[in-house]
Amino acid sequence: MSVGVFTPGRGACWECLRSAEIERRDLRLGPGQDEDVASPRMPWNPVNAVTAGLSGSLLAHAALMLLCGIPATEPGCRFGLNLVVPGDPVMQRSPRRPDCPACGTLPARGELP
């Protein structure tokens, strides 16, 4: 279970984090091959009342962190808890990517500067 903390113009966006995670995992996918081939997902969302409540509380905590600055957190990250392996924290941070299709600073292909 994890939550992302993003602020436009500050830190990485969700697309930046996702691209960095795909590169980090290096699933060795062939051209045009989808990630689901190497890392299949369940056809349902395995949630119950307890995990849904924890997710909501984690999201509320992230919102309060951004609003109050306590603890001081730089936007552009994803954090949470691994409920399958207790004690294995989830923390993902990546720099903002200039080539990001969502927040990047480089012009898109074929686009004139």
LUMKOL-549910 format. One record per residue (C-alpha): residue in one letter; x, y, z; residue number from 1. Coordinates in steps of 0.02 Angstrom, whole numbers, plus 50000, padded with zeros to 5 digits. Example, Ala and Ser with C-alpha at 12.3 -4.5 7.8 and 13.67 -1.06 7.14 Angstrom:
// residues 2
@rest: A; px: 50615; py: 49775; pz: 50390; nr: 1
@rest: S; px: 50684; py: 49947; pz: 50357; nr: 2
// end
This chain:
// residues 113
@rest: M; px: 50000; py: 50000; pz: 50000; nr: 1
@rest: S; px: 50075; py: 50167; pz: 49950; nr: 2
@rest: V; px: 50033; py: 50348; pz: 49919; nr: 3
@rest: G; px: 50112; py: 50473; pz: 49801; nr: 4
@rest: V; px: 50153; py: 50651; pz: 49851; nr: 5
@rest: F; px: 50160; py: 50769; pz: 49702; nr: 6
@rest: T; px: 50158; py: 50957; pz: 49676; nr: 7
@rest: P; px: 50158; py: 51031; pz: 49501; nr: 8
@rest: G; px: 50328; py: 51104; pz: 49460; nr: 9
@rest: R; px: 50415; py: 51030; pz: 49613; nr: 10
@rest: G; px: 50501; py: 50863; pz: 49604; nr: 11
@rest: A; px: 50456; py: 50715; pz: 49497; nr: 12
@rest: C; px: 50278; py: 50681; pz: 49437; nr: 13
@rest: W; px: 50192; py: 50511; pz: 49433; nr: 14
@rest: E; px: 50253; py: 50479; pz: 49256; nr: 15
@rest: C; px: 50434; py: 50516; pz: 49308; nr: 16
@rest: L; px: 50422; py: 50393; pz: 49452; nr: 17
@rest: R; px: 50340; py: 50260; pz: 49344; nr: 18
@rest: S; px: 50474; py: 50275; pz: 49209; nr: 19
@rest: A; px: 50613; py: 50265; pz: 49339; nr: 20
@rest: E; px: 50533; py: 50109; pz: 49417; nr: 21
@rest: I; px: 50519; py: 50023; pz: 49248; nr: 22
@rest: E; px: 50703; py: 50059; pz: 49213; nr: 23
@rest: R; px: 50754; py: 50001; pz: 49388; nr: 24
@rest: R; px: 50663; py: 49835; pz: 49373; nr: 25
@rest: D; px: 50730; py: 49801; pz: 49197; nr: 26
@rest: L; px: 50603; py: 49668; pz: 49149; nr: 27
@rest: R; px: 50694; py: 49642; pz: 48982; nr: 28
@rest: L; px: 50536; py: 49664; pz: 48881; nr: 29
@rest: G; px: 50544; py: 49650; pz: 48693; nr: 30
@rest: P; px: 50492; py: 49793; pz: 48579; nr: 31
@rest: G; px: 50305; py: 49824; pz: 48598; nr: 32
@rest: Q; px: 50289; py: 49694; pz: 48736; nr: 33
@rest: D; px: 50177; py: 49744; pz: 48881; nr: 34
@rest: E; px: 50234; py: 49738; pz: 49063; nr: 35
@rest: D; px: 50090; py: 49619; pz: 49104; nr: 36
@rest: V; px: 50184; py: 49481; pz: 49011; nr: 37
@rest: A; px: 50327; py: 49483; pz: 49137; nr: 38
@rest: S; px: 50230; py: 49543; pz: 49290; nr: 39
@rest: P; px: 50048; py: 49485; pz: 49282; nr: 40
@rest: R; px: 49918; py: 49562; pz: 49396; nr: 41
@rest: M; px: 49766; py: 49487; pz: 49480; nr: 42
@rest: P; px: 49600; py: 49517; pz: 49392; nr: 43
@rest: W; px: 49529; py: 49586; pz: 49555; nr: 44
@rest: N; px: 49587; py: 49711; pz: 49685; nr: 45
@rest: P; px: 49636; py: 49615; pz: 49843; nr: 46
@rest: V; px: 49569; py: 49736; pz: 49973; nr: 47
@rest: N; px: 49468; py: 49720; pz: 50132; nr: 48
@rest: A; px: 49400; py: 49845; pz: 50258; nr: 49
@rest: V; px: 49562; py: 49849; pz: 50358; nr: 50
@rest: T; px: 49678; py: 49881; pz: 50210; nr: 51
@rest: A; px: 49556; py: 50009; pz: 50138; nr: 52
@rest: G; px: 49556; py: 50102; pz: 50305; nr: 53
@rest: L; px: 49746; py: 50098; pz: 50312; nr: 54
@rest: S; px: 49756; py: 50167; pz: 50134; nr: 55
@rest: G; px: 49638; py: 50309; pz: 50177; nr: 56
@rest: S; px: 49737; py: 50352; pz: 50334; nr: 57
@rest: L; px: 49901; py: 50350; pz: 50237; nr: 58
@rest: L; px: 49825; py: 50468; pz: 50107; nr: 59
@rest: A; px: 49761; py: 50586; pz: 50243; nr: 60
@rest: H; px: 49935; py: 50584; pz: 50324; nr: 61
@rest: A; px: 50015; py: 50630; pz: 50156; nr: 62
@rest: A; px: 49894; py: 50775; pz: 50132; nr: 63
@rest: L; px: 49930; py: 50842; pz: 50306; nr: 64
@rest: M; px: 50118; py: 50828; pz: 50274; nr: 65
@rest: L; px: 50102; py: 50936; pz: 50119; nr: 66
@rest: L; px: 49986; py: 51062; pz: 50201; nr: 67
@rest: C; px: 50077; py: 51080; pz: 50367; nr: 68
@rest: G; px: 50256; py: 51037; pz: 50318; nr: 69
@rest: I; px: 50272; py: 50915; pz: 50463; nr: 70
@rest: P; px: 50371; py: 50812; pz: 50434; nr: 71
@rest: A; px: 50456; py: 50912; pz: 50298; nr: 72
@rest: T; px: 50435; py: 50812; pz: 50138; nr: 73
@rest: E; px: 50492; py: 50859; pz: 49965; nr: 74
@rest: P; px: 50356; py: 50818; pz: 49836; nr: 75
@rest: G; px: 50393; py: 50693; pz: 49698; nr: 76
@rest: C; px: 50394; py: 50531; pz: 49796; nr: 77
@rest: R; px: 50292; py: 50377; pz: 49837; nr: 78
@rest: F; px: 50296; py: 50297; pz: 50009; nr: 79
@rest: G; px: 50200; py: 50169; pz: 50108; nr: 80
@rest: L; px: 50197; py: 49999; pz: 50192; nr: 81
@rest: N; px: 50222; py: 49826; pz: 50124; nr: 82
@rest: L; px: 50082; py: 49723; pz: 50200; nr: 83
@rest: V; px: 50149; py: 49561; pz: 50126; nr: 84
@rest: V; px: 50323; py: 49582; pz: 50201; nr: 85
@rest: P; px: 50306; py: 49680; pz: 50364; nr: 86
@rest: G; px: 50457; py: 49787; pz: 50401; nr: 87
@rest: D; px: 50496; py: 49811; pz: 50216; nr: 88
@rest: P; px: 50460; py: 49997; pz: 50189; nr: 89
@rest: V; px: 50406; py: 50070; pz: 50023; nr: 90
@rest: M; px: 50499; py: 50229; pz: 49974; nr: 91
@rest: Q; px: 50526; py: 50281; pz: 49795; nr: 92
@rest: R; px: 50604; py: 50445; pz: 49744; nr: 93
@rest: S; px: 50666; py: 50495; pz: 49573; nr: 94
@rest: P; px: 50727; py: 50657; pz: 49498; nr: 95
@rest: R; px: 50615; py: 50751; pz: 49379; nr: 96
@rest: R; px: 50650; py: 50690; pz: 49202; nr: 97
@rest: P; px: 50677; py: 50819; pz: 49063; nr: 98
@rest: D; px: 50603; py: 50695; pz: 48936; nr: 99
@rest: C; px: 50445; py: 50659; pz: 49038; nr: 100
@rest: P; px: 50289; py: 50671; pz: 48929; nr: 101
@rest: A; px: 50190; py: 50746; pz: 49074; nr: 102
@rest: C; px: 50307; py: 50873; pz: 49157; nr: 103
@rest: G; px: 50467; py: 50871; pz: 49054; nr: 104
@rest: T; px: 50555; py: 51024; pz: 48989; nr: 105
@rest: L; px: 50614; py: 50952; pz: 48823; nr: 106
@rest: P; px: 50502; py: 50983; pz: 48671; nr: 107
@rest: A; px: 50406; py: 50832; pz: 48605; nr: 108
@rest: R; px: 50469; py: 50748; pz: 48447; nr: 109
@rest: G; px: 50424; py: 50846; pz: 48292; nr: 110
@rest: E; px: 50383; py: 51000; pz: 48397; nr: 111
@rest: L; px: 50481; py: 51156; pz: 48361; nr: 112
@rest: P; px: 50561; py: 51244; pz: 48511; nr: 113
// end
